[in-house]
Amino acid sequence: LPRGLIALSDFLRGAWPFILVAMAGGLAAAHVALRRDAARRRWHAFLLRLPWLGSLIRGVNTSRFASTLAILVGGGVPLLAALASGERVMTNLVLRKAVEQAIEQVREGASLARALGATRAFPPLLVHLVASGEVSGKLAQMLERAAHLETQALERRLAVFLTLLEPVM
């Protein structure tokens, strides 16, 4: 092991300029490639499939979406307009596409819970709370609760990550 580390150190000491140029070239190529919508959509889908990061990204976007929707619905904004505004606060293109599909289904007469559930992009808890809110007539409160619960789950995930990262540092 010590010989391997010494060899790696010697290699990095001699090759660092080439590694730096390769990394800069890779970043520049990725930046150019992600300008295209298709490549960016594939990248966002890949990020959602990652074990820990995917749930984090989904949680942040879901929390923003539910919170925005709760504020707008509670303020009397029509549901379709609120959904369109909620879509704009999401950063992940895959989740935005799911909201677009849900908007179309709601426009055709489906319930919001059924439309969100059909996309299979949102957590089941959000779909369940939306369904409860639609039945009880308290959609804004249930969306607010979903946003709060998702934020708490997000905070727990980050706390676990930071707890695991601390010994590594």
KOLTI-500254 format. One record per atom (N, C-alpha, C): x, y, z; atom name. Coordinates in Angstrom, 2 decimals, decimal comma. Layout:
// residues N
<east X north Y up Z atom CA>
...
***
This chain:
// residues 169
<east 0,82 north -1,20 up 0,00 atom N>
<east 0,00 north 0,00 up 0,00 atom CA>
<east 0,86 north 1,27 up 0,00 atom C>
<east 1,90 north 1,34 up 0,84 atom N>
<east 2,75 north 2,55 up 0,80 atom CA>
<east 3,44 north 2,73 up -0,55 atom C>
<east 3,87 north 1,64 up -1,17 atom N>
<east 4,51 north 1,76 up -2,49 atom CA>
<east 3,52 north 2,26 up -3,53 atom C>
<east 2,28 north 1,77 up -3,44 atom N>
<east 1,24 north 2,23 up -4,36 atom CA>
<east 0,96 north 3,72 up -4,20 atom C>
<east 0,91 north 4,18 up -2,95 atom N>
<east 0,67 north 5,60 up -2,70 atom CA>
<east 1,84 north 6,45 up -3,18 atom C>
<east 3,05 north 5,96 up -3,00 atom N>
<east 4,23 north 6,69 up -3,48 atom CA>
<east 4,22 north 6,76 up -5,00 atom C>
<east 3,88 north 5,66 up -5,65 atom N>
<east 3,81 north 5,65 up -7,12 atom CA>
<east 2,73 north 6,59 up -7,61 atom C>
<east 1,59 north 6,59 up -6,95 atom N>
<east 0,50 north 7,49 up -7,34 atom CA>
<east 0,93 north 8,95 up -7,14 atom C>
<east 1,59 north 9,23 up -6,06 atom N>
<east 2,08 north 10,59 up -5,79 atom CA>
<east 3,07 north 11,04 up -6,86 atom C>
<east 3,99 north 10,15 up -7,22 atom N>
<east 4,97 north 10,48 up -8,28 atom CA>
<east 4,27 north 10,74 up -9,61 atom C>
<east 3,28 north 9,90 up -9,92 atom N>
<east 2,53 north 10,08 up -11,17 atom CA>
<east 1,80 north 11,42 up -11,18 atom C>
<east 1,11 north 11,73 up -10,08 atom N>
<east 0,35 north 12,98 up -10,02 atom CA>
<east 1,27 north 14,20 up -10,06 atom C>
<east 2,44 north 14,10 up -9,44 atom N>
<east 3,38 north 15,21 up -9,45 atom CA>
<east 3,87 north 15,50 up -10,87 atom C>
<east 4,03 north 14,46 up -11,68 atom N>
<east 4,51 north 14,66 up -13,04 atom CA>
<east 3,40 north 14,94 up -14,05 atom C>
<east 2,21 north 14,44 up -13,80 atom N>
<east 1,15 north 14,53 up -14,81 atom CA>
<east 0,07 north 15,55 up -14,46 atom C>
<east 0,24 north 16,33 up -13,40 atom N>
<east -0,84 north 17,23 up -12,99 atom CA>
<east -1,23 north 18,24 up -14,06 atom C>
<east -0,30 north 18,77 up -14,86 atom N>
<east -0,76 north 19,72 up -15,89 atom CA>
<east -1,68 north 19,05 up -16,92 atom C>
<east -1,34 north 17,81 up -17,29 atom N>
<east -2,17 north 17,10 up -18,28 atom CA>
<east -3,55 north 16,76 up -17,70 atom C>
<east -3,56 north 16,37 up -16,43 atom N>
<east -4,83 north 16,05 up -15,77 atom CA>
<east -5,69 north 17,31 up -15,67 atom C>
<east -5,08 north 18,43 up -15,35 atom N>
<east -5,80 north 19,70 up -15,25 atom CA>
<east -6,39 north 20,11 up -16,60 atom C>
<east -5,61 north 19,97 up -17,68 atom N>
<east -6,10 north 20,30 up -19,02 atom CA>
<east -7,23 north 19,35 up -19,43 atom C>
<east -7,10 north 18,07 up -19,12 atom N>
<east -8,15 north 17,10 up -19,44 atom CA>
<east -9,44 north 17,41 up -18,68 atom C>
<east -9,31 north 17,78 up -17,41 atom N>
<east -10,50 north 18,14 up -16,63 atom CA>
<east -11,17 north 19,39 up -17,18 atom C>
<east -10,37 north 20,40 up -17,54 atom N>
<east -10,94 north 21,62 up -18,10 atom CA>
<east -11,63 north 21,33 up -19,43 atom C>
<east -11,00 north 20,49 up -20,26 atom N>
<east -11,62 north 20,11 up -21,53 atom CA>
<east -12,91 north 19,34 up -21,33 atom C>
<east -12,93 north 18,45 up -20,37 atom N>
<east -14,15 north 17,69 up -20,07 atom CA>
<east -15,28 north 18,59 up -19,58 atom C>
<east -14,94 north 19,55 up -18,72 atom N>
<east -15,96 north 20,49 up -18,23 atom CA>
<east -16,49 north 21,36 up -19,37 atom C>
<east -15,60 north 21,81 up -20,24 atom N>
<east -16,03 north 22,63 up -21,38 atom CA>
<east -16,93 north 21,82 up -22,32 atom C>
<east -16,57 north 20,57 up -22,57 atom N>
<east -17,39 north 19,72 up -23,44 atom CA>
<east -18,76 north 19,46 up -22,80 atom C>
<east -18,79 north 19,23 up -21,49 atom N>
<east -20,05 north 19,01 up -20,81 atom CA>
<east -20,91 north 20,26 up -20,86 atom C>
<east -20,29 north 21,42 up -20,70 atom N>
<east -21,04 north 22,69 up -20,75 atom CA>
<east -21,67 north 22,89 up -22,13 atom C>
<east -20,93 north 22,60 up -23,17 atom N>
<east -21,46 north 22,73 up -24,53 atom CA>
<east -22,56 north 21,71 up -24,78 atom C>
<east -22,36 north 20,48 up -24,33 atom N>
<east -23,34 north 19,42 up -24,57 atom CA>
<east -24,65 north 19,69 up -23,82 atom C>
<east -24,56 north 20,27 up -22,61 atom N>
<east -25,76 north 20,50 up -21,82 atom CA>
<east -26,56 north 21,71 up -22,28 atom C>
<east -26,11 north 22,38 up -23,30 atom N>
<east -26,91 north 23,46 up -23,90 atom CA>
<east -28,08 north 22,90 up -24,69 atom C>
<east -27,94 north 21,68 up -25,17 atom N>
<east -29,03 north 21,04 up -25,93 atom CA>
<east -30,04 north 20,46 up -24,95 atom C>
<east -31,32 north 20,66 up -25,27 atom N>
<east -32,38 north 20,20 up -24,38 atom CA>
<east -32,38 north 18,68 up -24,20 atom C>
<east -32,15 north 17,94 up -25,27 atom N>
<east -32,19 north 16,48 up -25,18 atom CA>
<east -31,08 north 15,96 up -24,26 atom C>
<east -29,89 north 16,52 up -24,39 atom N>
<east -28,77 north 16,10 up -23,53 atom CA>
<east -29,03 north 16,51 up -22,09 atom C>
<east -29,57 north 17,70 up -21,90 atom N>
<east -29,86 north 18,16 up -20,54 atom CA>
<east -30,95 north 17,29 up -19,90 atom C>
<east -31,95 north 16,89 up -20,66 atom N>
<east -33,01 north 16,03 up -20,14 atom CA>
<east -32,45 north 14,66 up -19,74 atom C>
<east -31,56 north 14,10 up -20,58 atom N>
<east -30,94 north 12,82 up -20,23 atom CA>
<east -30,08 north 12,95 up -18,97 atom C>
<east -29,37 north 14,07 up -18,84 atom N>
<east -28,54 north 14,31 up -17,67 atom CA>
<east -29,41 north 14,39 up -16,41 atom C>
<east -30,53 north 15,12 up -16,51 atom N>
<east -31,43 north 15,25 up -15,36 atom CA>
<east -32,06 north 13,91 up -15,00 atom C>
<east -32,38 north 13,10 up -16,00 atom N>
<east -32,93 north 11,76 up -15,72 atom CA>
<east -31,87 north 10,90 up -15,04 atom C>
<east -30,62 north 11,01 up -15,48 atom N>
<east -29,53 north 10,27 up -14,86 atom CA>
<east -29,36 north 10,69 up -13,40 atom C>
<east -29,41 north 12,00 up -13,15 atom N>
<east -29,26 north 12,49 up -11,78 atom CA>
<east -30,37 north 11,96 up -10,86 atom C>
<east -31,59 north 11,87 up -11,39 atom N>
<east -32,70 north 11,34 up -10,57 atom CA>
<east -32,53 north 9,87 up -10,24 atom C>
<east -31,80 north 9,13 up -11,09 atom N>
<east -31,60 north 7,70 up -10,84 atom CA>
<east -30,47 north 7,42 up -9,86 atom C>
<east -29,64 north 8,41 up -9,56 atom N>
<east -28,54 north 8,20 up -8,61 atom CA>
<east -29,10 north 7,92 up -7,22 atom C>
<east -28,48 north 7,00 up -6,49 atom N>
<east -29,05 north 6,56 up -5,21 atom CA>
<east -29,33 north 7,67 up -4,21 atom C>
<east -28,38 north 8,46 up -3,83 atom N>
<east -28,61 north 9,44 up -2,79 atom CA>
<east -28,97 north 10,79 up -3,38 atom C>
<east -28,26 north 11,19 up -4,40 atom N>
<east -28,47 north 12,50 up -5,01 atom CA>
<east -29,85 north 12,61 up -5,66 atom C>
<east -30,34 north 11,52 up -6,24 atom N>
<east -31,64 north 11,53 up -6,89 atom CA>
<east -32,76 north 11,86 up -5,93 atom C>
<east -32,73 north 11,24 up -4,75 atom N>
<east -33,79 north 11,53 up -3,77 atom CA>
<east -33,66 north 12,96 up -3,24 atom C>
<east -32,45 north 13,46 up -3,18 atom N>
<east -32,24 north 14,83 up -2,74 atom CA>
<east -32,80 north 15,82 up -3,77 atom C>
<east -32,50 north 15,61 up -5,03 atom N>
<east -33,01 north 16,48 up -6,09 atom CA>
<east -34,53 north 16,40 up -6,16 atom C>
<east -35,07 north 15,20 up -6,09 atom N>
<east -36,52 north 15,03 up -6,13 atom CA>
<east -37,16 north 15,73 up -4,93 atom C>
<east -36,55 north 15,62 up -3,76 atom N>
<east -37,08 north 16,25 up -2,56 atom CA>
<east -37,10 north 17,77 up -2,65 atom C>
<east -36,01 north 18,35 up -3,12 atom N>
<east -35,95 north 19,81 up -3,26 atom CA>
<east -37,00 north 20,29 up -4,24 atom C>
<east -37,10 north 19,65 up -5,39 atom N>
<east -38,07 north 20,07 up -6,40 atom CA>
<east -39,51 north 19,86 up -5,93 atom C>
<east -39,78 north 18,74 up -5,28 atom N>
<east -41,12 north 18,46 up -4,79 atom CA>
<east -41,53 north 19,46 up -3,71 atom C>
<east -40,60 north 19,78 up -2,83 atom N>
<east -40,89 north 20,74 up -1,77 atom CA>
<east -41,20 north 22,12 up -2,36 atom C>
<east -40,41 north 22,56 up -3,31 atom N>
<east -40,66 north 23,85 up -3,96 atom CA>
<east -42,01 north 23,85 up -4,67 atom C>
<east -42,27 north 22,77 up -5,39 atom N>
<east -43,51 north 22,67 up -6,15 atom CA>
<east -44,72 north 22,72 up -5,22 atom C>
<east -44,71 north 21,90 up -4,17 atom N>
<east -45,84 north 21,83 up -3,24 atom CA>
<east -46,03 north 23,15 up -2,50 atom C>
<east -44,94 north 23,77 up -2,11 atom N>
<east -45,02 north 25,04 up -1,39 atom CA>
<east -45,61 north 26,13 up -2,29 atom C>
<east -45,12 north 26,23 up -3,51 atom N>
<east -45,64 north 27,22 up -4,45 atom CA>
<east -47,10 north 26,97 up -4,75 atom C>
<east -47,45 north 25,72 up -4,98 atom N>
<east -48,84 north 25,37 up -5,27 atom CA>
<east -49,74 north 25,69 up -4,07 atom C>
<east -49,26 north 25,44 up -2,87 atom N>
<east -50,06 north 25,74 up -1,67 atom CA>
<east -50,33 north 27,23 up -1,56 atom C>
<east -49,33 north 28,04 up -1,79 atom N>
<east -49,50 north 29,49 up -1,70 atom CA>
<east -50,48 north 29,99 up -2,75 atom C>
<east -50,32 north 29,51 up -3,97 atom N>
<east -51,16 north 29,99 up -5,05 atom CA>
<east -52,61 north 29,50 up -4,92 atom C>
<east -52,79 north 28,23 up -4,61 atom N>
<east -54,15 north 27,68 up -4,45 atom CA>
<east -54,83 north 28,34 up -3,25 atom C>
<east -54,07 north 28,54 up -2,18 atom N>
<east -54,62 north 29,20 up -1,00 atom CA>
<east -55,01 north 30,65 up -1,27 atom C>
<east -54,31 north 31,27 up -2,23 atom N>
<east -54,61 north 32,66 up -2,59 atom CA>
<east -55,72 north 32,79 up -3,62 atom C>
<east -56,29 north 31,69 up -4,06 atom N>
<east -57,42 north 31,75 up -4,99 atom CA>
<east -57,05 north 31,70 up -6,46 atom C>
<east -55,80 north 31,39 up -6,77 atom N>
<east -55,38 north 31,27 up -8,17 atom CA>
<east -55,98 north 29,98 up -8,74 atom C>
<east -56,51 north 30,02 up -9,97 atom N>
<east -57,05 north 28,79 up -10,57 atom CA>
<east -55,97 north 27,69 up -10,63 atom C>
<east -56,41 north 26,44 up -10,50 atom N>
<east -55,49 north 25,32 up -10,38 atom CA>
<east -54,54 north 25,20 up -11,57 atom C>
<east -55,04 north 25,36 up -12,79 atom N>
<east -54,16 north 25,22 up -13,96 atom CA>
<east -53,08 north 26,30 up -13,98 atom C>
<east -53,44 north 27,52 up -13,62 atom N>
<east -52,44 north 28,60 up -13,57 atom CA>
<east -51,45 north 28,34 up -12,44 atom C>
<east -51,93 north 27,83 up -11,31 atom N>
<east -51,04 north 27,51 up -10,19 atom CA>
<east -50,07 north 26,40 up -10,57 atom C>
<east -50,57 north 25,39 up -11,28 atom N>
<east -49,69 north 24,31 up -11,73 atom CA>
<east -48,62 north 24,81 up -12,69 atom C>
<east -49,00 north 25,71 up -13,59 atom N>
<east -48,03 north 26,27 up -14,53 atom CA>
<east -46,95 north 27,05 up -13,79 atom C>
<east -47,35 north 27,80 up -12,77 atom N>
<east -46,37 north 28,54 up -11,97 atom CA>
<east -45,51 north 27,58 up -11,14 atom C>
<east -46,13 north 26,53 up -10,62 atom N>
<east -45,38 north 25,53 up -9,86 atom CA>
<east -44,36 north 24,81 up -10,71 atom C>
<east -44,70 north 24,62 up -11,97 atom N>
<east -43,75 north 23,98 up -12,89 atom CA>
<east -42,49 north 24,82 up -13,06 atom C>
<east -42,66 north 26,14 up -13,09 atom N>
<east -41,52 north 27,03 up -13,34 atom CA>
<east -40,53 north 27,09 up -12,18 atom C>
<east -40,94 north 26,69 up -10,96 atom N>
<east -39,99 north 26,73 up -9,84 atom CA>
<east -39,14 north 25,47 up -9,77 atom C>
<east -39,47 north 24,47 up -10,58 atom N>
<east -38,71 north 23,22 up -10,57 atom CA>
<east -37,49 north 23,35 up -11,48 atom C>
<east -36,38 north 22,81 up -11,02 atom N>
<east -35,14 north 22,91 up -11,79 atom CA>
<east -34,86 north 21,68 up -12,64 atom C>
<east -35,45 north 20,55 up -12,29 atom N>
<east -35,20 north 19,30 up -13,00 atom CA>
<east -36,17 north 19,17 up -14,18 atom C>
<east -35,63 north 18,97 up -15,38 atom N>
<east -36,47 north 18,92 up -16,58 atom CA>
<east -37,39 north 17,72 up -16,61 atom C>
<east -36,99 north 16,61 up -16,04 atom N>
<east -37,84 north 15,42 up -16,02 atom CA>
<east -39,08 north 15,68 up -15,16 atom C>
<east -38,88 north 16,31 up -14,01 atom N>
<east -40,00 north 16,63 up -13,14 atom CA>
<east -40,89 north 17,72 up -13,75 atom C>
<east -40,28 north 18,65 up -14,46 atom N>
<east -41,07 north 19,68 up -15,14 atom CA>
<east -41,96 north 19,06 up -16,21 atom C>
<east -41,41 north 18,09 up -16,93 atom N>
<east -42,19 north 17,38 up -17,95 atom CA>
<east -43,34 north 16,63 up -17,29 atom C>
<east -43,11 north 16,06 up -16,12 atom N>
<east -44,17 north 15,35 up -15,40 atom CA>
<east -45,29 north 16,32 up -15,02 atom C>
<east -44,93 north 17,54 up -14,62 atom N>
<east -45,95 north 18,53 up -14,28 atom CA>
<east -46,71 north 18,94 up -15,54 atom C>
<east -46,01 north 19,07 up -16,66 atom N>
<east -46,69 north 19,38 up -17,93 atom CA>
<east -47,73 north 18,31 up -18,26 atom C>
<east -47,36 north 17,05 up -18,08 atom N>
<east -48,30 north 15,95 up -18,33 atom CA>
<east -49,48 north 16,01 up -17,37 atom C>
<east -49,20 north 16,35 up -16,11 atom N>
<east -50,27 north 16,46 up -15,13 atom CA>
<east -51,22 north 17,61 up -15,48 atom C>
<east -50,67 north 18,72 up -15,97 atom N>
<east -51,51 north 19,85 up -16,38 atom CA>
<east -52,46 north 19,43 up -17,49 atom C>
<east -51,93 north 18,67 up -18,45 atom N>
<east -52,79 north 18,21 up -19,55 atom CA>
<east -53,91 north 17,30 up -19,05 atom C>
<east -53,59 north 16,42 up -18,12 atom N>
<east -54,60 north 15,51 up -17,59 atom CA>
<east -55,65 north 16,25 up -16,77 atom C>
<east -55,21 north 17,25 up -16,00 atom N>
<east -56,16 north 18,05 up -15,23 atom CA>
<east -57,05 north 18,85 up -16,18 atom C>
<east -56,46 north 19,37 up -17,22 atom N>
<east -57,23 north 20,12 up -18,23 atom CA>
<east -58,29 north 19,23 up -18,87 atom C>
<east -58,00 north 17,94 up -19,00 atom N>
<east -58,95 north 16,99 up -19,60 atom CA>
<east -59,96 north 16,47 up -18,59 atom C>
<east -59,84 north 16,87 up -17,31 atom N>
<east -60,86 north 16,51 up -16,33 atom CA>
<east -60,42 north 15,57 up -15,23 atom C>
<east -59,18 north 15,15 up -15,22 atom N>
<east -58,70 north 14,24 up -14,17 atom CA>
<east -58,46 north 15,03 up -12,88 atom C>
<east -58,49 north 14,34 up -11,78 atom N>
<east -58,17 north 15,00 up -10,51 atom CA>
<east -56,66 north 15,25 up -10,46 atom C>
<east -56,27 north 16,20 up -9,64 atom N>
<east -54,85 north 16,53 up -9,52 atom CA>
<east -54,07 north 15,34 up -8,97 atom C>
<east -54,62 north 14,67 up -7,97 atom N>
<east -53,92 north 13,52 up -7,38 atom CA>
<east -53,72 north 12,41 up -8,41 atom C>
<east -54,74 north 12,14 up -9,18 atom N>
<east -54,63 north 11,10 up -10,21 atom CA>
<east -53,60 north 11,50 up -11,27 atom C>
<east -53,61 north 12,78 up -11,65 atom N>
<east -52,68 north 13,25 up -12,67 atom CA>
<east -51,24 north 13,18 up -12,17 atom C>
<east -51,01 north 13,59 up -10,92 atom N>
<east -49,65 north 13,52 up -10,37 atom CA>
<east -49,21 north 12,08 up -10,16 atom C>
<east -50,13 north 11,24 up -9,73 atom N>
<east -49,80 north 9,82 up -9,51 atom CA>
<east -49,49 north 9,10 up -10,81 atom C>
<east -50,17 north 9,49 up -11,88 atom N>
<east -49,95 north 8,83 up -13,17 atom CA>
<east -48,56 north 9,08 up -13,72 atom C>
<east -47,95 north 10,19 up -13,35 atom N>
<east -46,60 north 10,49 up -13,87 atom CA>
<east -45,54 north 9,63 up -13,21 atom C>
<east -45,82 north 9,12 up -12,00 atom N>
<east -44,88 north 8,32 up -11,21 atom CA>
<east -43,56 north 9,05 up -10,94 atom C>
<east -43,61 north 10,38 up -10,97 atom N>
<east -42,41 north 11,17 up -10,73 atom CA>
<east -42,39 north 11,78 up -9,33 atom C>
<east -43,54 north 11,80 up -8,68 atom N>
<east -43,65 north 12,45 up -7,39 atom CA>
<east -43,78 north 11,43 up -6,28 atom C>
<east -43,34 north 11,79 up -5,07 atom N>
<east -43,43 north 10,85 up -3,94 atom CA>
<east -44,89 north 10,47 up -3,65 atom C>
<east -45,14 north 9,23 up -3,26 atom N>
<east -46,51 north 8,80 up -2,97 atom CA>
<east -47,16 north 9,62 up -1,86 atom C>
<east -46,38 north 10,11 up -0,91 atom N>
<east -46,93 north 10,92 up 0,17 atom CA>
<east -47,58 north 12,19 up -0,38 atom C>
<east -46,92 north 12,84 up -1,33 atom N>
<east -47,49 north 14,04 up -1,95 atom CA>
<east -48,80 north 13,72 up -2,64 atom C>
<east -48,82 north 12,64 up -3,40 atom N>
<east -50,02 north 12,26 up -4,14 atom CA>
<east -51,15 north 11,94 up -3,15 atom C>
<east -50,83 north 11,24 up -2,07 atom N>
<east -51,84 north 10,90 up -1,08 atom CA>
<east -52,40 north 12,15 up -0,39 atom C>
<east -51,53 north 13,07 up -0,02 atom N>
<east -51,99 north 14,29 up 0,64 atom CA>
<east -52,81 north 15,16 up -0,30 atom C>
<east -52,44 north 15,21 up -1,57 atom N>
<east -53,22 north 15,96 up -2,55 atom CA>
<east -54,61 north 15,33 up -2,69 atom C>
<east -54,66 north 14,01 up -2,74 atom N>
<east -55,95 north 13,33 up -2,84 atom CA>
<east -56,81 north 13,65 up -1,61 atom C>
<east -56,23 north 13,62 up -0,44 atom N>
<east -56,97 north 13,95 up 0,78 atom CA>
<east -57,45 north 15,39 up 0,75 atom C>
<east -56,60 north 16,28 up 0,28 atom N>
<east -56,99 north 17,69 up 0,19 atom CA>
<east -58,10 north 17,94 up -0,80 atom C>
<east -58,10 north 17,21 up -1,90 atom N>
<east -59,17 north 17,37 up -2,89 atom CA>
<east -60,49 north 16,86 up -2,33 atom C>
<east -60,46 north 15,75 up -1,62 atom N>
<east -61,69 north 15,17 up -1,07 atom CA>
<east -62,25 north 16,06 up 0,04 atom C>
<east -61,36 north 16,57 up 0,90 atom N>
<east -61,82 north 17,35 up 2,05 atom CA>
<east -62,06 north 18,82 up 1,73 atom C>
<east -61,60 north 19,27 up 0,57 atom N>
<east -61,74 north 20,69 up 0,23 atom CA>
<east -60,66 north 21,56 up 0,85 atom C>
<east -59,61 north 20,93 up 1,35 atom N>
<east -58,51 north 21,66 up 1,99 atom CA>
<east -57,20 north 21,39 up 1,25 atom C>
<east -57,23 north 21,62 up -0,05 atom N>
<east -56,06 north 21,32 up -0,88 atom CA>
<east -54,86 north 22,17 up -0,48 atom C>
<east -55,08 north 23,46 up -0,23 atom N>
<east -53,96 north 24,34 up 0,12 atom CA>
<east -53,26 north 23,87 up 1,39 atom C>
<east -54,05 north 23,50 up 2,41 atom N>
<east -53,45 north 23,06 up 3,67 atom CA>
<east -52,68 north 21,75 up 3,48 atom C>
<east -53,23 north 20,85 up 2,69 atom N>
<east -52,55 north 19,58 up 2,46 atom CA>
<east -51,27 north 19,76 up 1,63 atom C>
<east -51,30 north 20,67 up 0,68 atom N>
<east -50,08 north 20,95 up -0,08 atom CA>
<east -49,02 north 21,57 up 0,82 atom C>
<east -49,46 north 22,46 up 1,70 atom N>
<east -48,52 north 23,06 up 2,65 atom CA>
<east -47,92 north 21,99 up 3,57 atom C>
<east -48,75 north 21,07 up 4,00 atom N>
<east -48,27 north 19,97 up 4,85 atom CA>
<east -47,29 north 19,09 up 4,09 atom C>
<east -47,60 north 18,79 up 2,82 atom N>
<east -46,70 north 17,97 up 2,01 atom CA>
<east -45,35 north 18,67 up 1,83 atom C>
<east -45,38 north 19,98 up 1,59 atom N>
<east -44,13 north 20,73 up 1,45 atom CA>
<east -43,33 north 20,68 up 2,75 atom C>
<east -44,02 north 20,83 up 3,87 atom N>
<east -43,36 north 20,81 up 5,17 atom CA>
<east -42,73 north 19,43 up 5,44 atom C>
<east -43,48 north 18,37 up 5,18 atom N>
<east -42,97 north 17,02 up 5,40 atom CA>
<east -41,79 north 16,70 up 4,49 atom C>
<east -41,87 north 17,15 up 3,25 atom N>
<east -40,77 north 16,92 up 2,31 atom CA>
<east -39,52 north 17,70 up 2,73 atom C>
<east -39,72 north 18,90 up 3,24 atom N>
<east -38,58 north 19,70 up 3,73 atom CA>
<east -37,94 north 19,03 up 4,93 atom C>
<east -38,76 north 18,48 up 5,83 atom N>
<east -38,20 north 17,77 up 6,98 atom CA>
<east -37,41 north 16,55 up 6,54 atom C>
<east -37,94 north 15,80 up 5,60 atom N>
<east -37,22 north 14,62 up 5,10 atom CA>
<east -35,91 north 15,03 up 4,45 atom C>
<east -35,93 north 16,13 up 3,74 atom N>
<east -34,73 north 16,65 up 3,09 atom CA>
<east -33,68 north 17,04 up 4,14 atom C>
<east -34,12 north 17,70 up 5,19 atom N>
<east -33,20 north 18,08 up 6,26 atom CA>
<east -32,60 north 16,86 up 6,94 atom C>
<east -33,41 north 15,81 up 7,12 atom N>
<east -32,89 north 14,57 up 7,72 atom CA>
<east -31,83 north 13,93 up 6,82 atom C>
<east -32,11 north 13,88 up 5,52 atom N>
<east -31,13 north 13,29 up 4,59 atom CA>
<east -29,82 north 14,06 up 4,62 atom C>
<east -29,91 north 15,39 up 4,64 atom N>
<east -28,69 north 16,21 up 4,68 atom CA>
<east -27,95 north 16,02 up 6,00 atom C>
<east -28,67 north 15,90 up 7,11 atom N>
<east -28,02 north 15,69 up 8,40 atom CA>
<east -27,26 north 14,36 up 8,41 atom C>
<east -27,88 north 13,32 up 7,85 atom N>
<east -27,21 north 12,02 up 7,78 atom CA>
<east -25,97 north 12,12 up 6,91 atom C>
<east -26,09 north 12,79 up 5,77 atom N>
<east -24,95 north 12,94 up 4,87 atom CA>
<east -23,81 north 13,69 up 5,55 atom C>
<east -24,14 north 14,79 up 6,22 atom N>
<east -23,08 north 15,55 up 6,90 atom CA>
<east -22,47 north 14,77 up 8,05 atom C>
<east -23,27 north 13,97 up 8,73 atom N>
<east -22,74 north 13,13 up 9,81 atom CA>
<east -21,78 north 12,09 up 9,25 atom C>
<east -22,09 north 11,54 up 8,08 atom N>
<east -21,20 north 10,56 up 7,47 atom CA>
<east -19,97 north 11,23 up 6,85 atom C>
<east -20,13 north 12,45 up 6,39 atom N>
<east -19,02 north 13,16 up 5,74 atom CA>
<east -17,98 north 13,66 up 6,75 atom C>
<east -18,41 north 13,97 up 7,95 atom N>
<east -17,52 north 14,54 up 8,96 atom CA>
<east -16,30 north 13,67 up 9,24 atom C>
<east -16,44 north 12,37 up 9,46 atom N>
<east -15,24 north 11,57 up 9,72 atom CA>
<east -14,31 north 11,49 up 8,50 atom C>
<east -14,89 north 11,57 up 7,31 atom N>
<east -14,06 north 11,52 up 6,11 atom CA>
<east -13,17 north 12,74 up 6,02 atom C>
<east -13,72 north 13,88 up 6,44 atom N>
<east -12,95 north 15,12 up 6,38 atom CA>
<east -11,79 north 15,05 up 7,36 atom C>
***
